[in-house]
Amino acid sequence: MKKTIKCFTILLQVVCLVILNSCSEEFLERDSESQFTKDQFYQTPEQIAVATNSLYISSWKNWASNTFWVFSELAGGNGITTDSRNRDFGTFIFDSSHEQFENSWASLYGVVAQSNSVIKAITNQAGPEVSKAQIDNAIGEARAMRATAYFFLVRLYGDIPIYEDTEVSALNTDIKRNFVADVYRFIKEDLEFAADNITHTKAGQPGRITANAAKALLAKVNLHTKDYDKAYNLTLDVVGSNEYALMENYADLFLTENDNNKESMIALQWTGTGDFNEGNGLQSMFAYSQITGFSDGWSAIGPSIDLIESYEKDDSDVVIDQRFDPTLMTPGTVYSELNQGYVVSNDPSTFTQRALAGIKKYVVGRPEFNGGGAQQSYANNTYILRYADVLLMHAEAILRGGGGTVDDAAAVLKLVRDRAGLDPIDAPNLSDIFTERRHEFAFEGERWYDVLRMDNRLQYLANIERGYYNNNDRNDFISIKTTVTEDQLVFPIPLNEVIANPKIKESPVSYYE
């Protein structure tokens, strides 16, 4: 119990220190906060806007750099690793003591705590110069980010505690979990408030969550709760708003210079200051050595051979999907945008994860060519939601009976496939949509959650090839396949949380009664 109190106390100390982390000069021009005390802040519209900056950056650091890909890509079958800390997520042989459960739980509940603190501070301390609309706009942002964290948590852990006021909850050492249905209801209420009250736009405040971004995330929540008509109508509204659009070139999505592009809907706003907590750490994990200019580039995860072989090819067995090279590195590939020109080595020992390929997505190279930064702290944004997702969600909602016709689904799917240089699919089915999602969002943190929505998810997971090339020899292949049971689709509550609060393992209770 002491650990629980200590944990929440640390979070509260962090999030209550005025909550004023900078996100970048481009993200928001702002007054200096150093001249204000906590009680003096929140007195003007400008200060209220600044108060939400922190929601897009440091509180997400551990999740966004070290943790999300363990669940989404390793468990989901897109990645493989020999790293003893994470390889069990490819075989589903782990227990509640695994450090990644504690890491993910602490990080995501840290985002919840920070969001709660922003909401409470603005509600209680906003000055008379601040209108209700301005207050609700900022609270809408905070509630959308809180919903995002809870959305990850509920899909990973099922029944979980809902903390609406972290400061009050920190004093309660007998916390029980709440039902999944209640968590989803809470998430939807947050996102509905955000959609109804956020007033800034993509054009006016690039980088911030808009009402349409909140609607899009709400649509995804409704796909998971099988409210397909709502998912259909929400995505239809977002498409009809014309506030977002696809980037013309898929590879351009992942250039630092294109942060907050027209396709980006929700993204973490990292800076090039070099400060550890303000920078994107994914390149350190994904890249192999010598790309970054530092001692990082650890290739902690590589692409699974199953993923590599799943891309569409021509009759000569050449990959024709234009998303392949911006996602995966293979020997001999040339990247003109990487370190002013980079050719992937043909030496098989370059690739440490035994797939004879590496990850390109989120690998941006040396800071002097990419907006600054330092080891484990780079300036490129991390996507949480982009417009291509809206299109594919819309197609999925149609095919699940939410509205529209198969021709409508084919039309929106065509937009995504056109950009990838692929032929249209005239009568797509759900399998086509999930395959498209795999290639569109590989290593962006989506795959595990997509698998959870599949009707044949257990069979799909059992068929994934998680093997590797032995001794870097393509003729010496070791096959690994894993049987996953339904109960393994929900991960265990971290052991440390159970030790600190045994009641968290008791039967869940309703949050709304």
C-alpha positions in Angstrom: 0.0 0.0 0.0 2.9 2.4 0.7 4.1 1.8 -2.8 0.8 2.8 -4.3 0.7 6.0 -2.3 4.3 6.8 -3.2 3.6 6.1 -6.9 0.7 8.5 -7.0 2.5 11.1 -4.9 5.3 11.2 -7.4 2.8 11.5 -10.3 1.0 14.3 -8.5 4.2 16.1 -7.8 5.1 15.9 -11.5 1.8 16.9 -12.9 0.9 19.6 -10.4 4.1 21.7 -10.9 2.2 24.1 -13.1 2.0 21.5 -15.9 3.8 23.7 -18.3 6.2 21.6 -20.4 7.0 23.2 -23.8 6.1 21.2 -26.9 8.1 23.3 -29.5 8.1 26.8 -30.8 6.1 25.6 -33.9 3.5 23.9 -31.7 2.6 26.9 -29.6 4.1 30.3 -29.1 3.7 31.1 -25.4 4.6 33.3 -22.5 7.4 32.3 -20.2 5.9 30.4 -17.3 8.9 30.9 -14.9 7.5 34.2 -13.8 4.3 32.6 -12.5 3.5 30.5 -9.4 1.0 27.7 -9.7 -1.8 29.8 -8.1 -1.1 32.7 -10.4 -1.4 30.7 -13.6 -4.6 29.9 -15.6 -5.6 33.5 -15.5 -5.7 34.3 -19.2 -6.8 32.5 -22.4 -3.2 32.2 -23.4 -2.2 30.6 -20.1 -5.1 28.2 -20.4 -3.9 27.1 -23.8 -0.4 26.6 -22.6 -1.6 24.4 -19.7 -2.5 21.6 -22.1 1.0 21.5 -23.8 2.3 18.9 -21.4 -0.4 16.4 -22.5 1.4 15.9 -25.8 4.9 15.2 -24.6 6.8 14.0 -21.5 4.1 12.0 -19.8 4.0 9.6 -22.8 7.8 9.1 -23.0 8.2 5.6 -21.6 5.1 4.3 -23.3 6.0 5.9 -26.7 9.6 4.9 -26.7 10.0 1.6 -24.8 6.7 -0.1 -24.4 3.9 0.3 -27.0 5.7 -1.8 -29.6 6.1 -4.7 -27.3 2.4 -5.3 -27.2 1.3 -4.1 -30.7 4.1 -5.4 -32.8 5.6 -8.4 -30.9 2.4 -9.9 -29.6 0.6 -8.8 -32.9 3.1 -10.7 -35.0 4.7 -7.9 -36.9 8.0 -8.1 -35.0 10.5 -10.6 -33.6 13.3 -10.1 -31.1 16.0 -12.1 -29.3 16.0 -9.5 -26.5 15.5 -11.5 -23.3 13.4 -8.7 -21.8 10.7 -8.8 -24.5 10.9 -12.0 -26.5 8.3 -13.6 -24.4 5.7 -11.4 -26.0 6.2 -13.4 -29.2 5.5 -16.7 -27.4 3.0 -15.5 -24.8 5.0 -17.2 -22.1 5.1 -14.6 -19.3 3.4 -13.8 -16.0 2.4 -10.6 -14.2 5.9 -9.9 -12.9 7.1 -8.9 -16.4 8.5 -5.4 -16.3 6.6 -4.3 -19.4 3.3 -4.7 -17.6 4.5 -2.4 -14.8 6.0 0.0 -17.4 2.9 0.3 -19.5 0.6 0.5 -16.5 2.6 3.3 -14.8 3.1 5.2 -18.0 -0.5 5.2 -19.1 -1.8 5.9 -15.7 0.7 8.8 -15.6 -1.0 10.2 -18.6 -4.3 9.8 -16.8 -3.0 11.6 -13.7 -1.6 14.4 -15.8 -4.8 14.9 -17.7 -6.8 14.8 -14.4 -4.5 17.4 -13.0 -5.0 19.7 -16.0 -8.7 19.3 -15.8 -8.9 20.0 -12.1 -6.5 23.0 -12.2 -8.3 24.7 -15.1 -11.8 24.0 -13.6 -10.8 25.4 -10.2 -8.3 28.2 -11.0 -9.4 29.7 -14.4 -9.5 33.5 -14.1 -12.4 35.8 -14.9 -10.8 36.7 -18.3 -11.3 33.2 -19.5 -14.6 32.3 -21.1 -16.5 29.1 -20.5 -15.9 28.1 -24.1 -12.1 28.6 -23.7 -12.2 26.5 -20.5 -14.2 23.8 -22.1 -11.9 23.7 -25.1 -8.9 23.1 -23.0 -10.7 20.5 -20.8 -11.8 18.8 -24.0 -8.2 18.4 -25.0 -7.3 16.9 -21.6 -10.3 14.6 -21.6 -9.4 13.4 -25.1 -5.9 12.6 -24.0 -7.2 10.9 -20.9 -9.5 8.8 -23.0 -6.6 7.8 -25.2 -4.6 6.5 -22.3 -7.7 4.6 -20.9 -8.3 3.2 -24.4 -4.9 1.6 -24.4 -5.3 0.4 -20.9 -8.7 -1.3 -21.3 -7.7 -3.1 -24.4 -4.6 -4.4 -22.7 -5.9 -5.2 -19.2 -9.7 -5.5 -19.4 -11.3 -4.5 -16.1 -9.2 -1.7 -14.7 -9.6 1.1 -12.1 -11.1 4.4 -13.3 -9.4 7.4 -11.7 -11.3 10.6 -12.4 -9.6 12.6 -9.6 -6.1 11.1 -9.1 -5.5 13.2 -6.0 -8.5 11.7 -4.2 -7.8 8.2 -5.6 -4.2 8.4 -4.3 -5.5 8.5 -0.7 -7.6 5.4 -1.2 -5.5 2.2 -0.8 -8.4 -0.1 -1.4 -8.9 0.5 -5.1 -10.9 -2.1 -7.0 -11.2 -2.5 -10.8 -14.2 -1.3 -12.8 -16.0 -3.3 -15.4 -14.8 -3.1 -19.0 -18.2 -1.7 -20.1 -17.9 1.1 -17.5 -14.4 1.9 -18.7 -15.6 2.1 -22.3 -18.5 4.3 -21.2 -16.1 6.6 -19.4 -13.9 6.8 -22.5 -16.8 7.6 -24.8 -18.1 10.3 -22.4 -14.7 11.9 -22.5 -14.5 11.9 -26.3 -18.0 13.0 -26.7 -17.3 16.0 -24.5 -14.1 16.7 -26.5 -16.0 16.5 -29.8 -18.6 18.9 -28.6 -16.4 21.4 -26.9 -13.0 21.6 -28.7 -13.1 24.7 -30.9 -9.7 25.1 -32.4 -9.0 23.6 -35.8 -6.2 21.8 -37.6 -5.4 25.0 -39.6 -5.5 27.2 -36.5 -3.6 25.0 -34.0 -1.6 22.3 -35.9 -0.5 19.6 -33.5 -3.5 19.9 -31.2 -6.4 17.5 -30.9 -9.4 18.9 -32.7 -13.1 18.0 -32.4 -12.8 15.9 -35.6 -9.8 14.1 -34.2 -11.8 13.3 -31.0 -14.7 12.0 -33.3 -12.3 9.8 -35.1 -10.9 8.3 -31.9 -14.5 7.8 -30.7 -15.2 5.9 -33.9 -12.4 3.5 -33.2 -13.7 3.0 -29.6 -17.1 2.2 -31.1 -15.5 -0.4 -33.5 -14.1 -2.1 -30.4 -17.5 -2.1 -28.6 -19.2 -3.2 -31.8 -21.3 -0.1 -32.2 -20.8 -0.2 -35.9 -23.5 2.3 -36.8 -21.9 4.9 -34.6 -18.5 4.2 -36.0 -19.8 4.6 -39.5 -21.5 7.9 -38.8 -18.6 9.4 -36.9 -16.1 8.5 -39.7 -18.5 9.8 -42.3 -18.6 13.1 -40.4 -14.8 13.3 -40.2 -14.4 12.5 -43.9 -17.1 15.0 -44.8 -15.4 17.8 -42.8 -12.4 17.9 -45.2 -10.3 19.0 -42.3 -7.8 16.2 -42.9 -6.4 14.5 -46.1 -3.9 11.9 -47.1 -0.3 12.9 -47.7 0.5 12.2 -51.3 3.7 10.2 -50.6 3.6 7.6 -47.8 7.3 8.0 -47.0 6.8 11.7 -46.4 4.7 10.9 -43.4 7.7 10.0 -41.4 10.1 12.9 -42.1 10.6 15.2 -39.2 10.1 18.2 -41.4 6.5 17.0 -42.0 5.5 16.8 -38.4 1.8 17.9 -38.0 1.1 17.4 -41.7 -2.4 17.4 -43.1 -2.9 13.6 -42.4 -1.8 13.9 -38.7 -4.8 13.9 -36.3 -3.3 13.0 -32.9 0.4 13.0 -32.5 2.9 13.3 -29.6 4.8 16.5 -30.0 8.5 15.9 -29.4 11.2 18.6 -29.6 14.8 18.8 -30.8 16.2 20.2 -27.6 17.9 17.0 -26.7 16.3 16.9 -23.3 15.6 13.2 -22.7 11.9 13.6 -21.7 11.1 15.9 -24.6 12.4 13.7 -27.4 11.2 10.7 -29.4 13.2 7.6 -28.4 11.8 5.2 -31.0 14.8 5.6 -33.3 17.1 4.3 -30.5 15.0 1.2 -30.3 14.2 0.6 -34.0 17.4 1.6 -35.9 20.4 -0.5 -36.2 23.8 0.9 -35.2 25.7 3.7 -37.0 22.5 5.3 -38.3 21.9 7.7 -35.4 25.4 9.1 -35.0 25.4 8.0 -31.3 25.8 4.8 -29.4 22.1 4.0 -29.7 20.5 2.2 -32.6 19.9 -1.1 -30.7 17.5 -2.9 -33.1 15.6 -4.1 -30.1 12.9 -5.4 -32.4 13.0 -6.4 -36.1 10.3 -7.2 -38.6 8.9 -10.7 -38.6 9.4 -12.7 -41.7 5.6 -13.2 -41.7 5.2 -9.4 -42.1 8.0 -9.1 -44.7 6.5 -11.8 -46.9 2.9 -10.5 -46.6 3.4 -7.5 -48.9 1.9 -7.6 -52.4 4.3 -8.6 -55.1 4.3 -8.8 -58.9 4.8 -11.9 -61.1 8.5 -11.6 -60.6 8.2 -11.8 -56.8 9.2 -8.1 -56.5 7.3 -6.1 -53.8 5.1 -3.5 -55.4 3.6 -2.0 -52.3 5.2 1.5 -52.0 4.9 1.3 -48.2 7.5 -1.4 -48.0 10.7 0.6 -48.1 9.4 3.4 -45.8 8.5 0.7 -43.3 11.3 -1.9 -43.6 15.0 -1.8 -44.4 16.4 -4.5 -46.7 19.9 -4.9 -48.1 20.8 -2.5 -50.8 17.9 -0.1 -50.4 18.8 3.6 -50.9 17.4 6.3 -48.7 18.2 9.7 -50.0 16.5 11.4 -47.1 18.4 9.6 -44.4 21.7 11.3 -43.4 21.9 13.0 -46.8 22.0 9.7 -48.5 22.2 6.2 -47.1 22.5 2.7 -48.6 21.5 -0.3 -46.4 24.4 -2.7 -46.0 24.4 -6.0 -47.7 26.2 -7.5 -44.8 23.7 -9.9 -43.1 25.2 -9.3 -39.7 23.9 -5.8 -39.9 20.4 -7.1 -39.0 20.5 -8.3 -35.4 17.0 -9.9 -35.2 17.6 -12.7 -37.6 15.1 -11.6 -40.3 17.7 -10.2 -42.6 15.8 -6.9 -42.5 15.3 -4.0 -40.2 12.8 -1.2 -39.4 12.8 2.1 -41.3 9.7 3.7 -39.9 10.5 6.3 -37.3 14.2 6.0 -38.1 15.2 9.6 -39.1 19.0 9.6 -38.8 21.4 12.1 -37.3 20.0 15.2 -35.5 21.9 17.7 -37.6 19.8 16.6 -40.5 16.5 16.2 -38.7 15.6 19.1 -36.5 18.0 18.6 -33.6 17.9 16.2 -30.7 20.3 13.8 -29.1 20.6 10.1 -28.2 17.2 8.6 -27.3 15.7 12.1 -27.9 14.7 13.0 -31.4 12.4 15.6 -32.8 10.0 13.6 -35.0 6.4 13.2 -33.9 4.8 9.9 -32.9 1.4 9.2 -34.5 -1.5 8.1 -32.4 -4.1 8.6 -35.1 -3.9 9.7 -38.7 -6.4 10.2 -41.5 -5.7 6.9 -43.3 -7.0 5.2 -40.2 -10.3 7.1 -40.5 -10.7 5.8 -44.1 -10.0 2.2 -43.1 -12.2 2.4 -40.1 -15.0 3.7 -42.3 -14.6 0.8 -44.6 -14.5 -1.6 -41.7 -17.7 -0.1 -40.2 -19.4 -0.5 -43.6 -18.5 -4.1 -44.0 -19.7 -4.8 -40.4 -23.1 -3.5 -41.2 -22.8 0.0 -39.8 -24.1 1.7 -43.0 -23.2 2.3 -46.6 -22.5 -0.3 -49.3 -19.6 -2.6 -50.3 -19.0 -0.2 -53.2 -18.6 2.6 -50.6 -16.0 0.5 -48.7 -14.2 -0.2 -51.9 -14.1 3.5 -52.7 -12.4 4.6 -49.5 -10.1 1.6 -49.5 -9.0 2.6 -53.0 -7.8 5.9 -51.7 -5.3 4.2 -49.4 -4.3 1.6 -51.9 -3.8 4.2 -54.6 -1.2 5.9 -52.5 0.6 2.6 -52.0 0.6 2.0 -55.8 -1.7 -0.9 -55.6 -4.7 -1.9 -57.7 -8.2 -1.4 -56.2 -10.2 -4.3 -54.6 -13.7 -4.2 -56.1 -15.5 -6.2 -53.4 -13.3 -6.0 -50.3 -14.0 -8.1 -47.2 -12.9 -7.7 -43.6 -9.7 -9.8 -44.2 -8.7 -7.3 -46.9 -9.2 -4.4 -44.5 -7.1 -6.0 -41.8 -4.4 -6.8 -44.3 -4.4 -3.2 -45.5 -4.2 -2.0 -41.9 -1.2 -4.2 -41.3 0.8 -2.7 -44.1 -0.4 0.9 -43.5 0.3 1.0 -39.8 3.1 -1.5 -39.2 5.2 -0.4 -36.2 2.8 2.5 -35.4 1.2 0.6 -32.5 -2.0 -0.7 -34.1 -1.5 -4.3 -34.9 -2.4 -6.0 -31.6 -5.6 -4.0 -31.2 -6.6 -4.8 -34.8 -6.1 -8.5 -34.1 -8.4 -8.2 -31.1 -11.2 -7.1 -33.5 -10.8 -10.0 -35.8 -13.5 -12.6 -35.8 -10.9 -15.3 -36.3 -8.2 -13.8 -34.0 -7.1 -17.0 -32.3 -6.6 -18.8 -35.6 -4.8 -15.8 -37.0 -2.4 -15.7 -34.1 -1.8 -19.4 -34.4 -0.9 -19.1 -38.1 1.6 -16.2 -37.7 5.1 -17.3 -38.5 7.4 -16.0 -35.7 10.5 -17.8 -36.8 13.9 -16.6 -38.1 16.8 -17.4 -40.3 19.5 -19.3 -38.5 23.1 -18.1 -38.8 21.8 -15.3 -41.2 21.3 -18.0 -43.8 18.1 -17.8 -45.9 18.3 -21.5 -46.5 18.3 -22.3 -42.8 14.9 -21.3 -41.5 13.7 -22.0 -38.0 9.9 -22.0 -37.8 8.1 -20.8 -34.6 4.3 -20.7 -34.2 2.4 -20.0 -31.1 -1.0 -21.1 -29.9 -2.8 -18.4 -28.0 -5.9 -18.9 -25.9 -8.8 -16.5 -25.4 -7.8 -15.6 -21.8 -4.3 -14.7 -23.0 -5.8 -11.8 -25.1 -6.2 -9.9 -21.8 -2.8 -9.3 -20.1 -2.4 -9.7 -16.3 -2.5 -6.8 -13.9 1.2 -6.0 -12.9 2.3 -8.0 -9.9 3.6 -4.9 -8.1 0.2 -3.3 -8.3 -1.4 -6.4 -6.8 1.2 -6.5 -4.0 0.6 -2.9 -3.2 -3.2 -3.2 -3.4 -4.6 -6.8 -3.3 -8.1 -5.5 -3.7 -7.3 -4.8 -7.3 -7.5 -8.6 -8.0 -11.0 -8.8 -6.5 -14.1 -9.0 -8.7 -14.7 -5.7 -10.5 -17.3 -3.2 -9.5 -19.5 -0.7 -11.3 -18.1 2.8 -11.6 -21.5 4.3 -12.1 -23.5 2.9 -9.2 
